Amino acid sequence: MPPPSVQKCTQEQAGKIMQREPFEFFEEVDRLSTTTAIMDEMGAALKRCGIDHFVFSFVPTATENLADVMLFDRLPPGYVKAYTEQQFTPDDPAFRYSQLTSFPFRWLKEAPHDPANDARVAELVQFNRDFALVDGVVVPVASPIVGRLGQVWFGGAEIDLPDRALPFLHLMSLTVFNRVLKINGAPPTVTTLTAREREVLTRTAIGEKAEQIARAINVTKPTVVMHLNNCRKKLGARTLAQAVAIALGHRMLRP
């Protein structure tokens, strides 16, 4: 089959994503009460960067397959059934690498694998290409609601996605994953952040680094780091991205 066209997310689009869209997106998701509605909203946001497909799942154990751990998806028709029948789960580099990192990574460009010497990975690559799933981004999710590692995969045709857009995908994954889980369960108890902690965490959510935040609020970089560490500990988060998602979920941040 002919190669899919490259979908481009422009720098202008990425800039909007990083500055405002995390807040706008979350506010809209917070008003929705069904998984289908949330998936529609997410699909619309992703479409603006040329991402056509996504799947939310837990990371499978040695005895589970994709169908066992999948929570919801917008994948091509027939993909999950065929993937499960061909038993690709234990050989998928994305699932393996999600257990080793807390950060988003590009599938398969950054997930360690050796397709030249691993026939199953080569088969998986071709299998995905047959469904026009050529490129993607994987986001590991350590949910504060359930004691199990999750994962979100975004992708489709080859995507020209600026690195500036990755924090938004990370934040979107954490937000939607936990929002859907909360629909069927009670949210965790969260302590209150101070005004300064909310400020530095908000600036982190829109992509500012510790040095930028320190200059903007006239404090030292170690002070900013201290505030961010306090946020993470108070919210029970493993990473700052997870802390941002939890804080957004409890309306602690401001655009």
C-alpha positions as CSV (number, residue, x, y, z in Angstrom):
1,M,0.0,0.0,0.0
2,P,1.3,3.6,-0.6
3,P,2.8,5.3,2.4
4,P,0.4,7.6,4.4
5,S,0.9,11.3,4.1
6,V,2.7,13.1,6.8
7,Q,0.4,15.0,9.2
8,K,1.9,18.3,10.4
9,C,1.3,20.1,13.6
10,T,2.6,23.6,13.1
11,Q,4.7,25.6,15.6
12,E,1.7,28.0,15.9
13,Q,-0.6,25.1,16.7
14,A,1.9,23.8,19.2
15,G,2.2,27.2,20.8
16,K,-1.6,27.4,21.4
17,I,-1.6,23.9,22.7
18,M,1.1,24.7,25.3
19,Q,-0.3,28.1,26.4
20,R,-4.0,27.7,26.7
21,E,-5.4,24.5,25.4
22,P,-4.6,22.3,28.5
23,F,-6.9,24.4,30.6
24,E,-9.6,24.8,28.0
25,F,-9.5,21.1,27.2
26,F,-9.7,20.1,30.9
27,E,-12.6,22.5,31.7
28,E,-14.6,21.0,28.8
29,V,-13.7,17.4,29.9
30,D,-14.7,18.1,33.5
31,R,-18.2,19.0,32.3
32,L,-18.7,15.7,30.5
33,S,-20.1,12.7,32.3
34,T,-19.7,9.8,29.9
35,T,-16.7,8.1,28.4
36,T,-18.0,8.5,24.9
37,A,-18.4,12.2,25.2
38,I,-14.9,12.5,26.7
39,M,-13.4,10.4,23.9
40,D,-15.2,12.6,21.3
41,E,-13.7,15.7,22.9
42,M,-10.2,14.2,23.0
43,G,-10.5,13.0,19.4
44,A,-11.4,16.5,18.3
45,A,-8.4,18.0,20.2
46,L,-6.0,15.4,18.7
47,K,-7.3,15.9,15.2
48,R,-6.0,19.4,15.2
49,C,-2.5,18.0,15.3
50,G,-3.1,15.2,12.7
51,I,-3.5,12.4,15.3
52,D,-6.3,10.1,14.2
53,H,-6.2,7.2,16.7
54,F,-5.6,6.5,20.4
55,V,-6.0,3.8,23.0
56,F,-6.1,3.9,26.8
57,S,-5.1,0.7,28.6
58,F,-3.4,-0.7,31.6
59,V,0.1,-2.2,31.0
60,P,-0.5,-5.9,30.7
61,T,1.0,-8.6,33.0
62,A,2.7,-11.7,31.6
63,T,-0.7,-13.5,31.3
64,E,-2.8,-10.6,29.8
65,N,-3.3,-9.4,26.3
66,L,-4.4,-6.1,24.8
67,A,-8.1,-7.0,24.9
68,D,-7.8,-7.9,28.6
69,V,-6.4,-4.5,29.7
70,M,-7.9,-2.0,27.2
71,L,-10.1,0.7,28.8
72,F,-11.3,2.6,25.7
73,D,-10.0,3.3,22.2
74,R,-10.4,4.9,18.9
75,L,-8.4,2.4,16.8
76,P,-9.1,1.2,13.2
77,P,-11.9,-1.4,13.0
78,G,-10.7,-4.9,13.6
79,Y,-7.3,-3.8,14.9
80,V,-7.7,-5.0,18.5
81,K,-9.2,-8.4,17.5
82,A,-6.4,-9.1,15.0
83,Y,-3.6,-7.8,17.4
84,T,-4.9,-10.1,20.1
85,E,-5.3,-13.1,17.8
86,Q,-1.7,-12.7,16.7
87,Q,-0.5,-12.4,20.3
88,F,1.7,-9.4,19.9
89,T,1.3,-8.1,23.5
90,P,4.4,-9.7,25.0
91,D,6.6,-8.6,22.1
92,D,5.3,-5.0,21.9
93,P,8.2,-2.6,22.8
94,A,5.8,0.1,23.9
95,F,4.4,-2.0,26.8
96,R,7.9,-3.0,27.8
97,Y,9.3,0.5,27.8
98,S,6.3,2.0,29.6
99,Q,7.5,0.1,32.7
100,L,10.9,1.7,32.6
101,T,10.1,5.4,32.1
102,S,7.7,8.1,33.4
103,F,8.0,10.3,30.3
104,P,6.3,10.3,26.9
105,F,8.2,8.5,24.2
106,R,7.8,8.1,20.4
107,W,6.7,4.7,19.2
108,L,8.8,3.0,17.9
109,K,11.6,5.5,17.5
110,E,12.5,5.7,21.2
111,A,11.2,2.4,22.6
112,P,14.3,0.1,22.7
113,H,14.0,-2.7,20.2
114,D,16.0,-4.4,17.4
115,P,13.7,-5.1,14.5
116,A,16.6,-6.5,12.4
117,N,17.1,-9.3,14.9
118,D,13.6,-9.6,16.4
119,A,11.2,-11.1,13.9
120,R,8.2,-10.5,16.1
121,V,8.8,-6.7,16.3
122,A,9.3,-6.6,12.6
123,E,5.9,-8.4,12.2
124,L,4.3,-6.0,14.6
125,V,5.6,-3.0,12.6
126,Q,4.2,-4.4,9.4
127,F,1.0,-5.3,11.1
128,N,0.5,-1.7,12.2
129,R,1.4,-0.4,8.8
130,D,-1.3,-2.5,7.3
131,F,-3.7,-0.6,9.5
132,A,-2.0,2.7,8.5
133,L,-0.6,3.0,12.1
134,V,2.9,4.2,11.2
135,D,3.9,6.7,13.9
136,G,2.9,7.5,17.4
137,V,3.6,8.7,20.9
138,V,3.2,6.6,24.1
139,V,2.5,8.1,27.5
140,P,2.9,6.0,30.7
141,V,0.3,6.8,33.3
142,A,0.8,6.2,37.0
143,S,-2.7,6.9,38.2
144,P,-3.3,8.0,41.7
145,I,-6.7,6.4,41.7
146,V,-5.7,2.8,41.0
147,G,-2.6,1.0,42.0
148,R,-1.7,0.0,38.5
149,L,0.4,1.4,35.6
150,G,-1.5,2.7,32.6
151,Q,-0.5,3.7,29.1
152,V,-1.9,5.9,26.4
153,W,-0.9,5.5,22.7
154,F,-1.6,8.2,20.1
155,G,-0.8,7.8,16.5
156,G,-1.8,7.1,12.9
157,A,0.1,8.1,9.8
158,E,3.6,9.6,10.1
159,I,3.2,12.6,12.3
160,D,5.4,15.7,12.2
161,L,4.8,16.6,15.8
162,P,7.0,19.3,17.5
163,D,8.5,18.3,20.8
164,R,6.6,21.3,22.3
165,A,3.4,19.4,21.9
166,L,4.5,16.4,24.0
167,P,3.8,18.0,27.4
168,F,0.2,18.6,26.2
169,L,-0.2,15.0,25.2
170,H,1.3,14.0,28.6
171,L,-1.1,16.2,30.5
172,M,-4.1,15.2,28.3
173,S,-3.3,11.5,29.0
174,L,-3.1,11.9,32.7
175,T,-6.2,14.1,32.9
176,V,-8.5,11.9,30.7
177,F,-7.3,8.7,32.2
178,N,-8.1,9.8,35.7
179,R,-11.3,11.6,34.8
180,V,-12.8,8.4,33.2
181,L,-11.7,6.3,36.2
182,K,-13.3,8.9,38.6
183,I,-16.7,8.5,36.8
184,N,-16.9,5.1,38.4
185,G,-15.2,5.8,41.7
186,A,-14.4,8.3,44.4
187,P,-11.5,10.8,43.8
188,P,-8.5,10.7,46.1
189,T,-8.3,13.1,49.0
190,V,-6.0,16.0,48.0
191,T,-4.4,18.5,50.3
192,T,-4.5,22.3,49.6
193,L,-1.6,24.0,47.8
194,T,-0.4,27.4,48.8
195,A,-0.9,30.4,46.4
196,R,2.8,30.3,45.4
197,E,2.7,26.5,44.9
198,R,-0.3,26.9,42.6
199,E,1.5,29.6,40.7
200,V,4.6,27.6,40.0
201,L,2.6,24.5,39.2
202,T,0.5,26.5,36.8
203,R,3.6,27.9,35.0
204,T,4.9,24.3,34.8
205,A,1.7,23.2,33.2
206,I,2.1,25.7,30.3
207,G,5.7,24.5,29.7
208,E,7.9,26.9,31.6
209,K,11.1,25.6,33.0
210,A,12.3,26.3,36.6
211,E,14.8,29.0,35.4
212,Q,11.9,30.8,33.6
213,I,9.6,30.6,36.6
214,A,12.3,31.9,38.9
215,R,12.9,34.9,36.8
216,A,9.2,35.6,36.4
217,I,8.3,35.5,40.1
218,N,11.7,36.9,41.3
219,V,12.9,33.9,43.3
220,T,15.8,31.5,43.0
221,K,15.7,28.3,41.0
222,P,16.2,26.2,44.1
223,T,13.1,27.9,45.6
224,V,11.1,27.0,42.5
225,V,12.3,23.4,42.7
226,M,11.3,23.3,46.4
227,H,7.8,24.5,45.6
228,L,7.4,21.9,42.9
229,N,8.6,19.1,45.1
230,N,6.2,20.2,47.7
231,C,3.4,20.1,45.2
232,R,4.3,16.6,44.1
233,K,4.5,15.3,47.6
234,K,1.2,17.0,48.7
235,L,-0.7,15.6,45.7
236,G,0.8,12.1,46.1
237,A,2.2,12.3,42.5
238,R,5.3,10.5,41.2
239,T,6.0,13.1,38.6
240,L,5.3,16.8,38.0
241,A,3.1,16.0,35.1
242,Q,1.0,13.8,37.3
243,A,0.9,16.5,39.9
244,V,-0.4,19.0,37.3
245,A,-3.1,16.5,36.2
246,I,-4.2,16.0,39.8
247,A,-4.2,19.7,40.5
248,L,-6.2,20.4,37.3
249,G,-8.7,17.7,38.4
250,H,-9.3,19.6,41.6
251,R,-9.4,23.0,40.0
252,M,-6.3,24.2,41.8
253,L,-4.6,25.8,38.8
254,R,-5.4,28.9,36.8
255,P,-4.6,29.8,33.1
